[in-house]
Amino acid sequence: MSDEIQGTGVASVATQDLAKSALAVLSNVEMEIRVELGRAKLTVKSLLALASGDVIELDRAANAPVDVLVNGTLVAKGEVVVVDDEFGVRITEVMGKEFEETGAQRG
């Protein structure tokens, strides 16, 4: 093995250690996680006319995945599940770097 390859391996390990320590600093930082079922646009008149039992139609099909947003940024997609009589989200897809480049901001 050449010195150049060995040097790259050492640098890679050092970079990984640095990344782990940087993440450790953030491990106790609280972030807002929001799950979005869909969206709807209403006029103020329609909003004020809402009553108990009214249905607001969303822009998404019932079987479509929900968006999981962290601090307003789309990070994953998932499906709604029920766990012990409470709602939860099963993550089905984590957004990758290629998604980031096309614009992951929602909100």
Buried (B, 14 or more C-beta within 10 A) or exposed (E): EEEEEEEEEEEEEEEEEEEEEEEEEEEEEEEEEEBBEBEEEEEEEEEEEEEEEEEEEEEBEEEEBBBBBEEEBBBBBBEEEEEEEEEEBEEEEEBEEEEEEEEBEEE
